[in-house]
Amino acid sequence: MTADQPLSREQLHELAQQLRVDSVRAAAAGGSGHPTSSMSAADLMAVLLAKHLRYDFSSAEKRANDHLVFSKGHASPLLYAMYKLAGAIDDEELLTFRHFGSRLQGHPTPEIPWVDVATGSLGQGLPISVGIALAGKRLEHADFRVWVLCGDSELAEGSMWEAFEHAGHAQLDNLIAVVDVNRLGQRGPTMHEWDTSSLAARATACGWDVQEIDGHDIEAVDAAYERALAAGVPAAIFARTKKGSGVAAVEDQPNQHGKPIEDPAAAIEELGGERSLRVEVKRPPEPQPYEIVREAVERPAYESGEKVATRAAYGDALAWLGAIDEKVVALDGEVGNSTYAERFAAKHPDRFFEMYIAEQQMVAAAVGLQTRGWKPFASSFGAFLSRAYDFIRMGAISAADFKLCGSHVGVSIGPDGPSQMALEDIAAFRAVLDSVVLYPSDANQAVELLDAMRRHRGFSYMRTTREKTPVLYEAGETFEIGGSRTLRTGDDDAVTLIGAGITLHECLTAADELASNGIPARVVDLYSVKPVDAGTIVVAARETGALITVEDHWAEGGIGETVAGVLARAGSGTPLVSLAVSGRPGSGPPEALLAAAGIDSAHVVSAAEDVVAGNS
Amino acid sequence: MTADQPLSREQLHELAQQLRVDSVRAAAAGGSGHPTSSMSAADLMAVLLAKHLRYDFSSAEKRANDHLVFSKGHASPLLYAMYKLAGAIDDEELLTFRHFGSRLQGHPTPEIPWVDVATGSLGQGLPISVGIALAGKRLEHADFRVWVLCGDSELAEGSMWEAFEHAGHAQLDNLIAVVDVNRLGQRGPTMHEWDTSSLAARATACGWDVQEIDGHDIEAVDAAYERALAAGVPAAIFARTKKGSGVAAVEDQPNQHGKPIEDPAAAIEELGGERSLRVEVKRPPEPQPYEIVREAVERPAYESGEKVATRAAYGDALAWLGAIDEKVVALDGEVGNSTYAERFAAKHPDRFFEMYIAEQQMVAAAVGLQTRGWKPFASSFGAFLSRAYDFIRMGAISAADFKLCGSHVGVSIGPDGPSQMALEDIAAFRAVLDSVVLYPSDANQAVELLDAMRRHRGFSYMRTTREKTPVLYEAGETFEIGGSRTLRTGDDDAVTLIGAGITLHECLTAADELASNGIPARVVDLYSVKPVDAGTIVVAARETGALITVEDHWAEGGIGETVAGVLARAGSGTPLVSLAVSGRPGSGPPEALLAAAGIDSAHVVSAAEDVVAGNS
C-alpha cells in the first residue's frame, strides 16, 4: 500500500489488525511484554503511519523527519510492529523482542535508530517531546512534527502537566499528543477511566487544541489528525480505546496488563491471521536552512586573587560558549539570577529557554533538544535538580548528550537553610550511567571545565559554589575531565589534603597552618570527581603518610568514598580520614556552618595533626 | 484582640500591617530573606489567623489543631510574624531570624513545634498537605482543616497538579489551598502573572471549589474562607496580590525577590510603624475518637529452601504489620500487584492508599500522614522512586518517619530492560540525612527487617528483588538494622565474599565452587547497607586475605564503596575487589544479564581466584 492512493477504511483496519497480530506475536516470542497496551492503540498508530507521519526510515538522521515518541514505552510491541509495517525491520527481527542482545528491548531505547529517547519510566515522553518541538519551533523553524503516544495512566504524573503547561505557553503547534485512554492501568482502573472530560478541560486550559474521540473509529482518528495538524497550537487527542482490543479473551479485561496473551494462536486467528502488509510512509519535505545569530563574547578571564563565585563563572563561561558554538543552548528553572544563566540569556536570547520552576520539564527539554544536535546546558540550584533525578537517570539510558549545572551546593550557602543546600548531588549524579561529575574550585577552572563539558558527549554535571572564592589558577590553564591539580607538594609531605570547590580553600588554609606547625601537607584539587584521577591519589597515598578528604556534601557517595574506592582497588593501607557534612545543618553565616559541619580549615588541621601523630 | 468580638476591617488591616512590618524587620535583622514574598500574603494570613484558623499554640501536639503549611516556604518571615501575632514567640526571638542556632531558619523546619514539615523546595507543601488531609478524612474522621499557603511560581511544578488531582479524587473537603498570586517569581514575571483563569480552570477540572479574588481585599478574603469551609470539596483561592505590598519602593517591582528591604526604617514608617498587637487564635474543638479495624494476619514464615521473591515477602509482611500495629498504613504507585502492596490492601483496605502513577504525591502523602503519627510504607519500583528524590530529601530534613520499598532492583529483573531497573537507589538513598538502607537476601529476613523499619523512627528504605530466591534463614530469626550475617566461615578463609539481595546467592554458589577448587571463602550477607556493620567487615579484612563485594547496582555509592569506606577508616590494607554492574544493560533472562553485568557467581569465582593468586 502506498500513501499515493487513498487508503480505505477497510485497508486501514487491516493495517491495524496486522499491528495487533504482530504485537501478540512479539510478546509471545519474547515470553513477556505488553500486547494488550499495544492493541488498544493499534488503530491510532495504523492511521498515523499510513497517512500522516512523514518519515524516511532509510535515513533516521534526516533532519526533516517527523519524530514519533512512545511516551507509553511499554507499548513497544506496537512500535516494533510499526517498524515492520513500514519495512524498517523484518519479521525475523520482530520476533527477537526482549531476547538477550536484541535491540528490540522491553522498552524502546535509542539503540534503535528511529527511537529518539528511552522511555519506560512513565510521564517522560511528552516533556521530552516538548524539548524536541522547541528545537523545531524556536531554533530551527523547521516543518517536522512531533507525535507522542501517551498512556492514560501516565497522566497522573505531574511531569505530564508541566509539559502541557509549557507547550501551551510556547505555542508548540508542531506537537501532537495522542492519548490512548484504555481505562485500565497496571493493577486496575485509572482514576478517570473513559471519562476524558477532566483531562480535556485541563489541556484546554493549558492552551491546547483538544479533541475527545473513539480511538477505534478509524475515520474519527483520521479526522482528528487532520484537525490537529491545522490547530495552530499544540494538539491533544484523547482517544477512548479498549485495552487488548480485538481479542475477546483480553479486551477490556482486568489482570491482562504486561503479559503475553495466554493463547496467542487463537488470538491471531480471531484477528484474522498473520499478514505481511507494508505501507509506504510519506517522505518528509526537504529541510530548510536556518541561521543562528551569534553575538561575540570574550572568553572570561579572572585575575589571580580576585574573589569570584564559580556560579558567576558558569554564567560568564556559558555566554562565551554560546558565542563560539552555535549549538550551545541554555535552560534555567526560574533562578537564572542565582545560577547566572541570565548572563547567557542576555547575550543569546534566542537560544535561552526559561523553563520556570519545573525542573523535570527543564531536564526533559534538554534531553529533547539534544536529539536534534543541540548542546543543552540546564541549571538550577543543585538541591532542586534532585527533582529531576528520574529524568537524568533515563537521559543517561538514552545516552543523551546533556549538561547540568547545580548551584548553591553544600552548607556554605549560609542563611537559606538545608532545603536549599545540595548535599547529595555528587552521590546521586555519580550513580548515573557513564556520568561526569565536576566541581571547580575557582572561576578560571570553571570556565575551562565548562568548555570540556561542551566537548564531552554524554551526561555531565558541574556543581558550583554560591560564595565568592579566591581565584587560584591562571586564565586559560588547561583542566581536563578526569584530571586533578596538585597545588602544594614537597618531598617530605606528611599528609595529603584533598578537597574540591569551597573545601579546597579550607585545605589551603589548613596547609598553611600545618606548615607553621611543622607538618608539611600536600594539597590536591580533586575537581573531577568522576572520572577520578586515581593515579594522583595512589601516588599521594604512597608518598605521604595519610590522606584527608574534605567535602561540603554528605559522606555517602561523595569525595571521601570515591577516594576510599581508589585506595581499596589499589590495596593501599594508607590511612584515610574523610571529613564530610555531619549533623543536621541550619541557617547561619557560611563560616559558622562550615565549622558546625566539621569541614572548615580548623577541622582539617585537627584531623591532620591527629592522623600524623597516629602514624608517627 | 480576641476572636469573640468580630474584628473590623480596619482592625484586620492593622494585623496585616503588623505582619508586614515584622516581615521587614525579621529580614533586616537576618540580613537576608524574603520580605516582599511575605508582604503579598499578609492580608490573607491576617484574616486566616484572626478569624478562621483553629489552633492551640500552647499545644502543638493537640490532635484537633488545624494544620497550616507554608508551601511557599520562603515566606518564612510572614509565618514567624504570625507566630508573634498569635503570642507563640516574642519579638526578641523574631529578630533571631536566620541567625546561627535559631530555630527561625531561612525556610521553616519542624524544629519549630508548629511546623509540620520542612518546606523551601517549592511544590511540596500542597502534596504533603494532601497526606495530612487524607489522614483526617480517611483514617481519623477528624474535624481539623489543612490550610496551605502556596506561591504562584510553584504552580509550574507538576507535583502541585498531582496534588490537585489527588485531592479532587479523594474529595478532601478539609483542604484549603490559598494561592498568593503576586505575579513575580524570583527572576521576573510568572507564566500567567495575574491571569488566574487557566489555573482556576484546571483546579476546577480537578474537582475543586475555586475562587479568584483580590488578595488585598480583606472582606473578599474573609468571604472566600467562609465559602471554602463550606465547599464540601477541596477549595482553592487564587488571590491576586502585589509582591511587597504596602511599601511603594518594592511593591510590584522587579528585582525585589529574596532580599531585605533596602531602607527598612522608611518601609516600617510607610506601613504605620511597629505594632505589638496580639490575636487570640480560635481553639480547636475537642477531638473525636476513631477506631481502626484490624483484621488478624499471621506472621509470614517461609520454609528453608522454598523459593520466594523478597518483594512477595514485603507484601506478606506488610499485611502482618498492619494487623499488629494499627498505625501502619500503606501507599502504592499503581504497581501494587508487582510490589505486592496489594496484599496489605486486601487485608486492610481502609489503611491502603492507591496513589496512582504519581510517585512525588505518593511520597509527599507518606510524609503528610506521618505528621499525624501514622507509620506509612510506600512502594513502587525502585527505579521510579528516583522520581520522588527531592521529596525524600526534604522528608529527611523534616526528620519525618516514613518508610519506602523499591522493588525490581538491578539487572536481575530481566526482560523489561534498563528503564525499569533500579541501579542507583542504594547510592541515592544512602546520601539522605540519617537514612537507613536495607537489602534483604531472603524472605524471612525481609519480614524481620520490615518490622525493624516499623519500629525505627526516620526515613528507611528497603530494596526488594523481583526474582524468586531460595529461603536461607529460619522464620523468626532476628535481624537488626546495622547488622550483617556471616553464612560461611572458617579458620583458613582465603577470601571474604560480601553480597546482599540476589548477589548473596551468587556468592554462596561461588563459595561452593571455590571450596571445590581448594579456596575456602567466607560469605557475609550485608543486608544493612546503611548503617553498615563495620566490625564484621574489619574482622573479615584482618582474618581473610581479600574481600570481594558483589552488587546488582552501579559501582558508585553502593556496597563496594561502603565497604571501601569502612576499610579506609580502619586503615586496612586488605585488597578489595568490587564487582558491580558495568556497561549498559538491556533486556534478557536474569541469568544472562547478571553474567553480562559481571556480577554472577562465575565472575565472583574468577575474581576470588585472581585475588587469592595475587596474594599468595
Interface residues (C-beta under 8 A of the other chain):
Chain A: G30 G31 S32 G33 G73 R98 H99 F100 G101 S102 Q105 G106 H107 T109 E111 A118 T119 G120 S121 L122 G123 S153 E154 A156 E157 G158 S159 M160 W161 E162 E165 H169 G185 Q186 R187 T190 M191 S197 S198 L199 A201 R202 T204 A205 C206 G207 E334 V335 G336 N337 S338 E342 Y356 I357 A358 Q360 Q361 A383 F384 S386 R387 Y389 D390 R393 M394 I397 A399 G414 P415 D416 G417 P418 S419 Q420 L423 E424 A427 A428 R430 A431 V432 L433 D434 K530 W554 A555 E556 G557 G558 G560 E561 T562 V563 A564 G565 L567 A568 R569 G571 S572 G573 T574 P575 L576 V577 S578 R584 G586 S587 G588 P589 A592 L593 A596
Chain B: G30 G31 S32 G33 G73 R98 H99 F100 G101 S102 Q105 G106 H107 T109 E111 A118 T119 G120 S121 L122 G123 S153 E154 A156 E157 G158 S159 M160 W161 E162 E165 H169 G185 Q186 R187 T190 M191 S197 S198 L199 A201 R202 T204 A205 C206 G207 E334 V335 G336 N337 S338 E342 Y356 I357 A358 E359 Q360 Q361 A383 F384 S386 R387 Y389 D390 R393 M394 I397 A399 G414 P415 D416 G417 P418 S419 Q420 L423 E424 A427 A428 R430 A431 V432 L433 D434 K530 W554 A555 E556 G557 G558 G560 E561 T562 V563 A564 G565 L567 A568 R569 G571 S572 G573 T574 P575 L576 V577 S578 R584 G586 S587 G588 P589 A592 L593 A596
